[in-house]
Amino acid sequence: MTEVSLTNATLADWQKRSASRFGRWLFTRALVRRAPYFASIKPHFLELRPALCVVLMPRQASTSGPAGTVHALAIANLCELAAHTVTEVTVPPGMTWQSRGMTIEYLRRAESDVTATARLDKTEWGETQNVALPVTAVDRNGSEVVRAVITIKVEPGGTTTAR
């Protein structure tokens, strides 16, 4: 599948299904089927459009660490999911992308659900470039628990190898 059809399909699927809770659940299941390691955090997409992705990860036993707080690796996976998804729906047709790395800063313990917001405000595309994509994660009270920057390599042509 090419980047063009993948991007159009992901955004079109979200627009078709996002009006209902069941539709958002179906969208998430289809998305994590392509990258099964994201299924472990049981994400809930709240908002998705070009340049913005907001995803919630509920606090549960599978994402909790030994101290009862949300495990740092689960939050990192949530940030990566938000970044990958916003990239998928933002990068224009004819461009491919690949995740290149992540810098993450853990600011405080998360003791509740965590919501990650990824923003990709870039408008100039065309040449091969590394794009720094900021992601913030907040707990239920709105306190920032993680700040991440995910580097995405974007280049013309081909098919995506992002996931």
C-alpha positions in Angstrom: 0.0 0.0 0.0 1.4 3.4 -0.9 1.7 6.4 1.4 -1.0 8.2 -0.6 -3.7 5.6 -0.1 -2.7 4.9 3.5 -3.0 8.6 4.4 -6.3 9.1 2.6 -7.6 5.8 4.1 -6.7 6.7 7.7 -8.1 10.2 7.6 -11.2 9.1 5.7 -11.8 6.2 8.1 -11.6 8.6 11.1 -14.0 11.1 9.5 -16.4 8.3 8.8 -16.3 6.7 12.2 -15.5 9.5 14.7 -19.1 10.6 15.3 -19.9 7.6 17.6 -18.1 5.9 20.4 -18.4 2.5 18.6 -17.0 4.1 15.4 -14.0 5.5 17.3 -13.5 2.0 18.8 -13.6 0.4 15.3 -11.1 3.0 14.0 -8.7 2.3 16.8 -8.9 -1.5 16.4 -8.2 -1.1 12.6 -5.2 1.2 13.3 -3.6 -1.0 16.0 -4.0 -4.0 13.8 -1.3 -2.4 11.6 1.0 -1.9 14.6 -0.1 -4.5 17.2 2.3 -3.2 19.9 0.1 -0.2 20.4 -2.9 -2.4 21.3 -1.4 -3.0 24.8 -2.0 0.6 25.8 -5.7 0.4 24.8 -5.8 3.9 23.2 -8.9 6.0 22.7 -8.6 8.6 19.9 -10.3 11.8 20.9 -9.4 14.1 17.9 -7.6 13.5 14.6 -7.1 15.9 11.7 -4.1 17.1 9.7 -1.6 18.7 12.1 -3.3 17.4 15.3 -3.8 14.1 17.1 -5.1 13.6 20.6 -5.1 10.1 22.1 -6.1 9.0 25.6 -4.6 6.0 27.4 -6.7 4.8 30.3 -4.9 3.9 33.5 -5.3 0.1 34.0 -3.4 -2.9 35.3 -1.6 -3.5 32.0 -0.1 0.0 31.9 0.7 0.4 35.6 4.2 0.1 37.0 5.1 -1.4 40.4 4.4 1.7 42.3 0.8 1.9 41.0 1.6 4.8 38.6 1.3 4.6 34.8 4.4 2.9 33.5 6.9 5.2 31.6 7.1 2.8 28.7 3.3 2.9 28.2 3.4 6.7 28.1 6.3 6.6 25.6 4.2 4.2 23.4 1.3 6.6 23.6 3.4 9.5 22.5 4.8 7.5 19.6 1.2 6.5 18.5 0.1 10.1 18.6 3.1 11.2 16.5 2.8 8.4 14.0 -0.9 9.0 13.5 -0.7 12.8 13.1 2.2 12.2 10.6 0.1 9.7 8.6 -2.8 12.2 8.1 -0.6 15.3 7.6 2.2 14.4 5.3 1.0 15.2 1.7 0.5 12.6 -1.0 3.8 11.7 -2.8 5.8 11.9 0.5 6.8 9.0 2.7 7.9 9.1 6.3 9.8 7.0 8.8 10.3 7.4 12.5 14.0 8.1 13.3 14.1 8.6 17.1 12.6 10.0 20.2 13.7 12.3 23.0 11.5 12.1 26.0 11.5 14.0 29.3 9.5 12.5 32.2 8.3 15.4 34.3 6.2 13.7 37.0 4.5 10.5 37.9 1.1 9.8 36.2 -1.4 8.4 38.5 -4.5 8.6 36.2 -5.4 8.3 32.6 -2.9 10.0 30.3 -3.7 12.1 27.2 -1.1 12.7 24.5 -1.3 15.6 22.0 0.9 15.6 18.9 1.1 18.6 16.7 2.7 18.7 13.2 2.3 22.3 12.1 4.7 22.0 9.1 3.4 23.3 5.8 6.5 23.2 3.5 7.2 19.8 2.1 9.1 18.6 -0.9 12.6 17.6 0.0 14.1 15.0 2.3 14.1 16.4 5.8 14.0 15.4 9.4 11.0 16.9 11.2 10.9 17.4 15.0 7.4 16.6 16.1 6.5 17.7 19.7 4.2 15.6 21.8 2.9 16.5 25.3 1.2 14.1 27.7 -1.0 15.2 30.5 -2.8 13.4 33.3 -6.5 13.7 34.1 -5.9 16.9 36.1 -4.1 18.6 33.1 -0.7 18.4 34.7 2.0 17.7 32.1 3.7 14.4 32.9 5.8 13.9 29.7 7.3 16.1 27.0 8.6 14.3 23.9 10.1 15.2 20.6 9.8 12.5 17.9 12.0 12.9 14.8 10.4 11.8 11.6 12.3 11.6 8.3 10.1 12.8 5.4 11.1 12.3 1.8 9.5 12.3 -1.6 8.2 9.2 -3.3 8.0 5.4 -2.6 6.0 3.7 0.0 5.9 4.3 3.7 7.9 2.1 6.1 6.6 4.0 9.1 5.1 1.2 11.1 
